[in-house]
Amino acid sequence: MTTTAPSAPPPSMRLRELVFGAACAAAVRAAARLGVADALGEAPTTVEDLAAAVKTEPKPLRRLLRALSCYGVFTERPDGTIAHTDMSRLLREDDPHSLRYISLWCTEPWTWDAWPKLDEAVRTGRNVVQDLYGKEFFTYLNEDAPESADVFNRAMTTSSEQSARDVAALLDLSGAASVADIGGGQGHVVASLLDKYPSMHGSLLDLPRVVENAVPRLRPGGDLAGRARIVPGDARVSVPVKADVYVIKNILEWDDESTAQLLRNVIEAGGPGARVVVIENLVDDTPSMRFSTAMDLLLLLNVGGAKHTTDSMTGRLTAAGLSIDGIAPVNPYLHAFDCHVPG
């Protein structure tokens, strides 16, 4: 008996699937908000029991799970019970690689207002949030959409925790006495680097409302507090931190002038010989092209920003006055540009 591999769907079917992509995103969001993945244990479970656990009606829940199973998120067994897959486990809040809050962030209510205006953003090159809400994006989030702001903070925390370990594993900072994480959020990267290098001192610079929630290990009473300095401020205005190494991760996505000003501030603070490591998602030469290009379009919609290609990032860094010593992948989603300030 011979078998043949299933053929790819014809273009007409694939396009139909693509234009219903919103249904797939909405289904993932619904499962995350309902807590289905958390309610489902390791043993297959009936839809009726799951529905009771997450307080839904069984029939519509089965419809939701059947739609998700088409994409490998949960699986429906021949006896009708539901079981986890590798993807559905990522929606669990307690999974070490959880993508629950990333999934929620990418499907927050404002995204459903903004996506239909993508043609307008492409036509003008401007974000659409300002016209939609009359405010700059993060001002809107914090003033008018606090639940979305909370989801954003949790998503960034999860992402930072997961990638910080990869960054620390990649970077060889032997011989450096100090490191500064610029726009470093709650400080997961600098904490990981201080763990790796027990004699190193580290600084975390970010907006006041961000660093006030820095990881407890860096704050007074924490085990790293003696080697850590928390600096509230806006790196686009100034970088009042002197260090041997500066790490700039996932923040060079604003408009050109803001990005250029931040790099100038880092160069001025570090001076000749300072090492500057820029870590970013790229929209070329990466296994995560579909995700990265989608995030690139979302940045266009909300802040008028952009993800970078290798060439565009190289151009920005050299135009700012940095010399690039090497480019290396951090993980499937991130690349590190290792630079220094020329003497």
Secondary structure, 3 states (H helix, E strand, C coil): CCCCCCCCCCHHHHHHHHHCHHHHHHHHHHHHHHCHHHHCCCCCECHHHHHHHHCCCHHHHHHHHHHHHCCCCCEECCCCCEECCHHHHCCCCCCCCCCHHHHHHCCCHHHHHHHHHHHHHHHHCCCCHHHHHCCCHHHHHHHHCHHHHHHHHHHHHHHHHHHHHHHHHHCCCCCCCEEEEECCCCCHHHHHHHHHCCCCEEEEEECHHHHCCCCHHHCCCCCCHHHEEEEECCCCCCCCCCCCEEEEECCCCCCHHHHHHHHHHHHHHHCCCCEEEEEECECCCCCCHHHHHHHHHHHHHHCCCCCECHHHHHHHHHHHCCEEEEEEEEECCEEEEEEECCC
